[in-house]
């Protein structure tokens, strides 16, 4: 299964870039599933339903979240709807929804989880991300799926590396974001989990 994860889509320019690049990229690389970080989509703060609809039409199948996800109250019904392909962080106390959902694909079910690091700029009330992901994986232990994708949104590279090793062999992909600057450490960990500390963003340099 070929999965493409897109880092933080930042505002109008980010959406226009996705519009220009993604359709051809998806065809050229024969990508089965596209997941995007959506916490900066609408004017840099969260994502509203209109922008979500627009990005879905461009070929994005699922959206993860971050500390700005609750900023758009109009998205709340979709965050709470298990059939709607968007989540906020599972360990963020004041974020609607449970922070993980399944997406049905042609290859089978994919479990997608969003987590927040302990530091993301301004203080945010969270629970422990390691304990949270342990609970989620235990709850879904008996459910057959083709992939498990975990997004970790946070400041510290140390946390991003730790979560990768912590989930090595238990998740298919562990991918970090929030910096808006990609890291050159993409790798497959010893247990088979694909990991990158930060995938960067889609947006303007300035």
N, C-alpha and C positions, 0 to 999 in steps of 0.2 A: 504494500500500500504506500503510495506517495503522498506525503502530507507537507503542505507549505504553511509555515507560520510567519505572519507579517507583524513586525514590530509596530509600536504606537503610530497610528495614523493621525497626523497632526493637522487639524483644521481643513479648510477648503483646498489649500494647495496639496495636502496629503491625499485628499479624496480625488483630486484631478490626476495626481500621479498614479494612483491605483487604477483609475479609469483608463489611462494611457497604456499602462504596462501589463496589468494582470490578465486580461482576456487572452492575449497572445502567449504570455508566459505559461498560462494554464494549459493551453493547447500544445505548445512546443514541448513542455516537460511531462505531458500526460499526467497532470496532478489530479489525484482522486479527491482530496479534501483540502480546503483552504480555511485556516483559522487566523483571525486578526485581533490584535490588541486595540480595543475601542475606547479607552478611557480619555483620549484627547481629541476625539473626532469633531464634536460640535463646539466650535469656537475655543478649542483647547481644553474644555471641561466636560467630560462625559460624552454621551451620544444620545441624541433624541431619535424618536422612531422614524422620522422622515429621512434622516441621514442613514439610519440602519437599513431602511428599505432601498435606498439608493445604492449602498454598498453590496447588498445582497444581489441586486440586479447585475452588478459587475462581476459576480462570481465568488463572493465570500460566503462560506457556508456557516460559519460560527464565529462568535465574538467573545473574547475574554475581557476582564475588567481590571481596574486598579483603584487607587484611592479617590479618584474623581468620579467614579461610576455613579454614586448617589446624587450627583449635582443635578442631573436631569430627571426630575420627578416624573415626567411623562413616560420614562422608560420602565418605571416600577412594575406595571402589570406584566411586561414581557420578562423581566427578571424573575418574577414569581411564577410564571407559566412554564411548566416543565417541557412544553412542546415548542417554546420559542427559543431559538438558538443564540442566547446571550446570557452571560453570567457575570456577577461581580465576585470579589474575593470571598471565599468560604469562611475565612477567619476574621473578616471585618464586621465588627459588632453591629454597626448601624447601616448595613447594606442589605437591601431587599433580596430575597431569594436565598437559596442554600449554598450557592457557590460552586455547584457541579451539576452537570446534566449529561445525558446520553444523546448522541446524534446517530441516527440510522443512516448507514451508507450502503452502497452496492456490495461492499465486502463484508459488512456486518456492523455491529454496534461499536462506537468509539466513546469512551468515557473522557470527558474534558473537565478539568478542575482549575480553578483560579485561586491563588494564594497571595497574601500580602506579607512583605517583610516587616521587620520590627521598626524600620525607619524608612519613611517615604516623604521627607520634607517636613511639613507640618505634622504635629502629633495626631495619630489616628488610633482609636481604641480597637485593639485586635486580641484574638486568642493566639496561643502558641501555634505556629504553622506546622511544626512537625507532629504535634499531637493531633491537630486538625486533619492532616492528610492520613495519618494512621487510622483515625476513626472512619474517614470516607472509604478508604480501601478495605477496611474490615467489613463495613456495611455492604460493600459491593463484591465481596469475595466470591460469591457463588454465581455471579452473573457473567455469562460468556460474552467476550468482546474481542475485537481484533486489535485494539490499541487503547492505551491510556496516555493521555497528554496532560501534563501538569505545567501550568504557567505560574512563574514566581515573579511578582512585581515588587521591587525594592531597591534600596540604595546600596547596600553593602555587597561587594563582590564576594566577601567571605561567606555570607549567607547563601548567595547564589550557588557557590561551589559546594557548600555543605549539603544543600537540598538535593543537588544532583547525585552526590555520592550516597546520601541517605536513601534515595529512591532507586538507586542502581539495581536493575533486575526486577523492580516492582512496577516501573512505568516504562512506556515505550520512548517517550520524549519528555525531558524536563528543560524548559526554556525560560530564561529570564528576560525582563525588560524594565523600563522606567528611566534609564539613563539617557536615552535618545542617541547614544553612541555605541556602535557595535563592538564587541570584543573578538579577539582573534584566537579564541580557544574552543572552537567547535570540535567535538570529538565524540567517539563512542566509548563509554566507560566499560570497565572490565566485565560487568554483569550484562552488558548489551544495551544499556540505556543511552540514547542520543542526548547530548547535553551542550548547551551554549549559555554562558553567563549572562549575556545581553545581546539581543538581536538588533538593537538600535531602533530607528523610527523611519517613517515615511513622511517627509516634510522639508521645510526650508532650513538651510544652515543657520541663517540669522533669524 
